[in-house]
Amino acid sequence: MTENCNATQAALRTRSSSIFYGITALRQKVNRNALQDSLTFCKNSARTLKPWLGMIFVGAYVSVSAVYCFWVGRDRYQSISEFVIRQPLPPNSSGSSLLSPALGSPTILGSLEDGRYLQAYLGSYESMRRLYPSPGRLELLYAPNWTDPFTGLRRGANRQQILQFYQRQQSVVPQELSGSVVIATNGYTPLQAHELNRSLLAESQRFVNIVNQRISSDQLRFAESEVVKARLRLDRANKSLNLFQARHGQLNAVAEQDATTTYLAALESRLVDLKVQEASLRRQFRDPQAPEVVYVADQVRELKEQIAEERRKAVNPGERDLNRLAIQAQNLQNEVTFASDALKASMLAADNSRIESQRQLKFLIMLRDPVLPSQPESSWRWKAFLASVGGLMVVWGVGGFLIGVAKRS
């Protein structure tokens, strides 16, 4: 009896375990099928919503960009001025009019070159430091407001960021054809744009004058140094000439040579006369030893000897070589004359440089004065919006290309 009960319990336990395992396997199969169905549904939903998600993202991005550019963004005001840099013409110049033919290509090229120098200077840190000695003033004037926190100069910006912001607030463009310079300034209020433009004009006038006066000062120093050199050269030339005259016991070797030449010419003229007289006497007297003929012949011989002696003295290095002395004296005299002329020219150039350094060499002739803007500039809104749309298109195209390449690989 007991054995029958134990066998019955064992059979029940075996059947219960079989039923439990069957139920568990059925549950797992049901769960696996449900999970697979869920994943299949999600994949189908994602595949269905994928094009719409991209369109939603693009629409949201474009909408946000449009709202910021056309409604939220702060107004920008622009003030424009135009001028030409011109140097005053000499009083005797006929081209005194700005539009005269005398104001040709060289003047335009000079104004264009000055405009390029000015363009580089107005965008430099030195220009910003002169207009805004304290960086805090620039941060205060262009600080962001609560309506547009993305625009303006943030507090605590470093020097490079401040300089870049300052450069973005201005545009200096030299005109290639006319030679004029156009300055455009931006501001968040009409007064900011107008005052910045006027400040840049004043700084441009100062820069042009200071640079030219500095150049003239350098030229003046150079001219004064040349005057000193010319004076020293003249002193050396005078000293050499005086030593030469003192050494040779004469005041002017050229004059002495001229005197010697005149003396020899007179002797040769006298010799010619005596030879003519001797020939005449020889025709008159048959005897060549006649006293009259001998007397004149002796005079001719002595005069020839005297002329030969004078010529020997004039060219003999052991004697007073008047040719060599005359050449040396002439060279020394030429050196004195040249040094004197150089001193006069240097003094004249120094006086001109001194006058030029004290006056305004170039002027800004205004073609268009800056005016207070009456309405904000709206072109920046379209530029910013189109730039954002263009950036989105570039990112979309590059991203699609990279994804396609990744799928193919």
Helices and strands as residue ranges (DSSP letters): H 2-67, I 68-72, E 77-86, H 105-122, H 125-131, H 135-141, H 159-168, E 170-174, E 181-187, H 190-247, H 253-284, H 291-315, H 322-357, E 363-368, H 379-408
